Amino acid sequence: MRTRSAVEIARASLALAFPTATEEGLDRAAQLVVRWGSQGVGERLTAQLRELMLEDLEIITQSAQPLARVEEPRARRADPQERVWRTTEATRRRPPDPGGPARPV
């Protein structure tokens, strides 16, 4: 698949997931998702890292509304240092988790 086609598909999916995202944010996030996919990042994602990636995508897309999530108890929150993908300037400035670290289940 051509990279441009892959980016367009990723962008369309991200637009559905983040309906309040900016156009620029969707473009940047789609490029990153395709890059992360080509680097095999998906093969190394744990549940905690998937949650962290979604949070990164919320920041990158500049979404005005947080992604709706099913409330599930988390064993622990992934440390941003555990990322298996390349960060961006926006995700390096991630605000601290207002709920603090997740409590063990």
N, C-alpha and C positions, 0 to 999 in steps of 0.2 A: 504494500500500500504506500502510496506517495505520502511524504511527510505532511504536505499541505492538506490532503484529504483527512489524514489522521487528526490533525489539529482542528479542522472544521467539525469533525465528529465529536471530539473531546469538548470543544467549545459549546456545541449544541447540548450535550449532556450536562455540562456545568451550568448553562443558562437555565435548565430545568431545575437543577438542584439549588441554585442560588438566584432566584428570580429578581432580587433587588440589587444584583451585582452591577458594577459599572461595565461599560463596553471595553474599556482599556483593561480592567481587571480580568474580565473573561478571556480576552486575548492572551494576556500574560499567563494566566492559570492553565489555559489549554496547551500552550507551548511547553510549560513545565510538566504537565501530566504526560505528554507524549515523550518528552526527554526522560522522565523518570521511568516510563514504561520500557523505553529502549535500553535503559541501564539495568533492567531486571529488578527494579525496586519491589515490585509486587510480590515477588517470590520470597522476600525476606520480611514481610509485614506481619506483625503480631496484632492482636486485637487492640492493644494499647497504642501501637504505632499507627494503626488505621485511624484511630480517634485523633491522634496528633496531626496526621496528614489532613484530615478534614478541617481541623482548626487552622492549619496553615493555609488551606485553600480558601477558607472564609476570609482570612486576612488579605490574601493575594487578590481575590476577586473584589475586594472592597465592598463586600455585601453589607447592606444596611440592616439586614435582618438575619440573625443567627439561624443556622440550619436546624430544623426540628429533629430532635433525636428521641429515640425510645429510651425511657429511663431504665437503665440496667445498672445493677451494682458493679462497680469496678474494683478489681483486686488492688490495683495501684495505677496511678497516672504515670504515663511514660515521661521520662525526663527528656526535654528537648535535645540534650546532647546525644540521645540514642538514635536520632534520625539516621536512616539509611539512604536518604536523598539529600541533595544539595539544598541548602537554605537560601533564602533571598534576604535582602536588606530588611524588608518588612517583617519577615518571620523571625529574624534575629532580635528585633525590638519587641517581641511578644510581651504583652502585659502579664503580670503574675496571675495565677489562677485565683479568682476571688473566693472560691470554696476551699482553698488550701489543698494540700495533698489528699488524695483519696484514702479513705480508711480501709485497712485490710478487711476482707469479708470473712 
